Amino acid sequence: MSFYEKVKDFNGFNFNNFFNSITEEKIEHILVKDRVNEEDFLSLLSPKAEKYLEEMAQIAHDISINNFGRAILLYTPMYLSNYCVNKCLYCGYNVENGIRRKKLALGEVEVEAKAIYEMGYRHILILTGESRKHSPISYIKDCVKILKKYFSSIAIEIYPLEEDEYRELICSGVDSLTLYQEVYDEDTYKSVHVAGAKSNYKYRLDAPERAAKAKIHSLSIGALLGLEDWRKEAFFTGLHGKYIEKNYPDIELTLSTPRIRPHAGSFEYVREVTDKNIVQAMLAYKIFIHRAGINITTRERAEFRDNLLPLGVTKMSASVSTEVGGHSNNEKGDKQFEIDDSRNLEDIKFAIKAKGYHHIFKDWEPI
């Protein structure tokens, strides 16, 4: 059984009726449990649970300290290409957007790698638009070969692959995968992914499991909040994480809470997601899956990111550019979206220290 079958179990489920049935007594009972189940998790995402965010924050803080200590892994993304074949209504890389397209030559990859390495980073996340033609597996492997000279850990955020393709990249030096489902509601997924390979809902949904079967070390998943009701999307993200944890216990799992940001093109149907909503989702994730890390990107503003640190954050992006060649190249490709935290690395390191935490540039190294 794949996670798709789990999602289908909730077809026709009335989330509003469930939320309306939650009482304060129910939430208080959940918060004294050592472990919570699926129903408890959904209850913690309910409007009624908003009254208990302080209590949830203390529980999530204690869980995170016990499992992760006070270390925050810092990383930065490296965009290799912004060519894409998909027509996703919410993304600046939409094939119909008239942006400057660029793909780094291997020499440019090395220059970009050196620039990022000299900043202090030892973990790198490489990204491409979803175009097998412009960014085939062979090109990604060539890039990884260069990056291995500089970085202890290499993560990919690219188009979904077959299991044997993930295995091929793992053998070349990739150890981590970031793959957001974007939206778990299948009808909404079909409406915002108008054309291109990404329109295949189930193929994307099953991709993290294909990577897990190929023995990837780390997985990062999440929903792009703002495409659907955030409570439902957070629920399915948590269920997806729990499914991975149960079936692939050796995987290092991270959950993310990205929000839609301004980008090339226009998308008028963004659902409201407040800071308070992000906090509630994060806390519920941590209480539901103790060993899952939490990643907060520069989509969020600086003050908000700093205040999230004690709530279970384990990874943060820093000194980010969403442009192809954005750290070193004078002829950059257009960015994927606008970031909100534009601080330099030193400022973010200082902010982490001010909150009583310490930064790290790598949290493991393959033997």
N, C-alpha and C positions, 0 to 999 in steps of 0.2 A: 504494500500500500504506500503511495506517495502522499505528500502533504496535501496535494490537490483533493484527495478523498476526505481529508479532515476539514478542509474549507467547505466542501459540498455538504458536510453534515449540518452546517448552519444555514443552508438554503431555506428561506422562509422563516428563520428565527426572528422574533419580534424584539429587537433590542430596546425599543422605547418602553414596551411593557415590562421588560426585565428591570430596566433602570428605575421605573416608577414603583417597582415592588421593593426596592432596597430601603431599609430603615437604618437609622443611626445605630440601633442595637446590633444590626447585622455587621456594620463596619467595625464597631468596637469589638465584636467577637473575633472578627478576622485579624485584627491588629494585635491580638495576644497569642496568635498561633505561631509556631516555629516555622511551619511551611504552609503555603496556601495552594489551593487547587484552581482549576480553570474558572469555576464559578466565582470563587473568591477574587481572582484576578480581575474578572470582568466587573465585579462589584467595586473594586478599588478604582476603576475607571469611570464610575458613575458620577452624576452630578452631586449626589448625596455625600460622596467621599471628599468633595472639595473642602468641606468643613474640617477635615482631619489631615490636611496637608502637613501641618507641623509635626503631628505624631508620625505620619508616614515618612517625613524627612529624617527624623531621628532614627527610625528603624533602618531606612535605606543607608544612612550614614554609617551606622554600626556594622551592617552587613558588608558594606564596601571596605571599611577599615579592616575587618576580620579576614576578608578574602584577597584584598589588593594592597593593603597598606595605604600610604600617602603618595605613591608614585603616579605621575601623570606622563604618559608617553606622548611626546611631541613628534609630529610628522608633517610633511608638506606634500601636496600632489604635484606631479610632473605630467603635463599634458603633451602627449606625443603627436596627436592628430585630432582635428575637429571635422573631418569628413564623416558624413553620416547618411545612411539610406532611409532613415525612418522619418515619418511625419508625426512627431509627438507634439501636441498642441502646447505643452507647457515648457518646452525646451528651446534654448537658443540655437542648438545645433540642428533643429528641424531642417530637413533637406530643402524646403521651400524658402527658408530665410536667406536673404542675400548678404550673407556675412563673408568676410575674408577667410577662405579655407587655407589651411596649411598643414603639412606633415613634416616632422623633423627628419632631416637626413641623419645618417648614423654619426657623422662628424658633429652635427648640432646636438645630438643626444649626449655625446661625450662632454661637450662644452657646458650644457645644462646640468649634467650630473656633477661636474666639478664645482660649478657655482653653488649647487645645493649642498654638496659635501662640505665645502669650505665654510658654510654657515653653521655646521655642527651636526647636521642630520645624519643618522645611520639607518633609518627606516624610510623607505620611499614608496609612494603610491603612484603607479603609472596609469594614465587614463587615455582612452581613445574615443572618438565617435564610433558609432556602431556601423562600420563598413569593413566587411571582410576583404573587399577589393583593395582598399587603401591601407588597411592595417591587418594583413594576413598573419597567421600564426608564425610564419617564418620571420616576418619583420619584428614581431614582438620578441621572439627568441633572440634575434640579433641585438635588440635593445637590451634585453636582460643580460646578455653576455657582457655588454659594456658596463651596465649598472653594477654587476657583481664585483667589479673592481673597487667600487666605492661604498656599497651599502651592504650591511649585514642581513637585512630583511627586505624583500621586494614583494609588494602587493600589487594586484591588478584590479582595475575597474574597467572592464571592456564588455563587449557583446557576449551573451551566453555561449558556452561551448559544449561539445560532446565530452563524455567522461574520458575517452582516450586523449582528447586534445588537452584537457586539464592535466592529465597525467604527463603529457609531453612537456607542458610548461613547467610543471613541478620538477621534472627531471632536469630542466634547464636552469632552475634556480628560483622560481616563483614559490613562495610559501604561504601567501595570504590572498584571499579574494574578498572584494567588496562588491555586492550585487544587490541593489535595491529593487524590490518588486514594483516600486513606485505607487501602485494602488492595488489592494487585495480584492476589492469589490470587482467582480469579473465584468459586469455590465459597464461600470465606469471605466475600467481598463480599456475595453473595446472602444468606447466613445472618445478617449483622449489619445489612443494610439491608432491613428487613422489609416496608416499604410506603413509598409516596411516589415522586416523580419521581427521587429519588436512587438508587432500586433499579436503574436502567438502567446497568449496568456500562460498556458500550461507549460510550454517549453521554458519560459523564463522562470516560472514558479519552481520548477524542478531542478533548475541549474545549480543552486547551492548544494543540493543532495548529490548531484553528479560530481561536483568538486570534492565533497566529503568522501565519496566512494573512491575517488582517485587519491585520497590521503593528503588533502590539503591540510596545512597546520592550523590556519585561522580563517574564520568566516565572519564577515560583517554584513548584517542585513538591516532592512528598515523599509518604511513606507514614506513617500514624499507627502508630508502632511499639508493639506490644503486642497487635495484632489477629491476627497470624500470626507464623510464624518470622521473626525480624528479619533473618537472613542472606539469606533469599530475598527479602524485601521490599526490603532495601537493594540487592540485585542488580537487581531490576526498576526501582527508582528510578533507579539509575545508567544502565541501558540506556535508560530513557525520556529521561534527560538527554542521553545521547549521540545518540539519534535526533533530538532537537530541534537539538542543535548541528550535526549533519551536514546536516540538511535546511533549517535556518533559521539560518545562521551569523551573521546580524546581531543575533539575539536575545541580550539580556543574561540569562544563566541563573543561577538560584540553586537550590541543593538544601537542603532542611530535614530535620531529624531529630526531629520532635515525638513525645513519648511521651504515652500516655493519662494524664490527670490526673483526680482526683476530681471528680464532677459530680452534678447532680440526677439522680435515678433510680439504678439499679444495673446493673452489668455484671460478671458473675462470671468471665468466661473470658479474663481478661487474661494474655497470655504474658509471662513475665519478660524484661525488657530492662534490663541493668545499665549503670552508667556506662561500664564498660570496653567494652561492646557499642556504645554511642553513639560512643565515641572511635574504635573500629575502623571503623565505618561512615563517619564523617567523613573519616578518613585515606584510606580506599580511594576515596571519592568524589574527593578532591582529586588523588590520584595518577592516577586514571582520566580525569578531565576537568579539565585544568589551569585553564581559564578559567571554571569554574563557581564562583560565590560560595557561601558556606556561611552559613546563617542559624540562629541559636540564640535561642529564645524564652524568655520567663519561665516556661515550663513547668518549666525546670530551676532548681535552687537556685543561689544567688549564687556560692558558692565554686567550684562545678563550672563555671559559665559563665566565671568569671574565668580558670580554669586552661585552658579550651578556646581562649582567644584566640590563643595562638601556633601553634595547630594548623590554621589556615586559615580561621578565622571572618572574615567580611566584613560581616555585618549582625547587629544585635542589637535586640530590642524593649526598651523601657524605660518606667518609670512606667506600667505597663499596668493597665487595668481591662477586664474582659470583660463588664461590665454596659452596657446601653444607656444612653447619656448619662453614663457613669461618670466623666468628668472635670469635669462642671459641674452635672449635674441632680440635684436633691434627690429626685425621684421616679424612681428608676432601675428598669429592667427587670432581672430576675434574670440572673446571670452564666452564661456558657456552661460554664466549668470553673474550678477553683481554680488560681491561679498559684502558683509556688514562690519566685520572686525578687521580693519586694515593695519593694526599695530605691527610693528616689527618684532622679530624674535626676542630681542632683549627685553622689550616691554612686557611680553607675555610671560617670559621666565620670571620677571620681577613680580608680576601679578600672582603667579602660582605660589611663589615663596611667601608673599604677603598673606596668603590664605592658609599658611601652615603646611603646604605640600611641597614636593620637590619634583622637578622635571627629570625625565630620562629620555635618551635618544634611541635606545633600543631595549627591548625587554626579553629578548631571547636571540640565540644565534644557532642556526643549524650546524650539526657536526658533519 
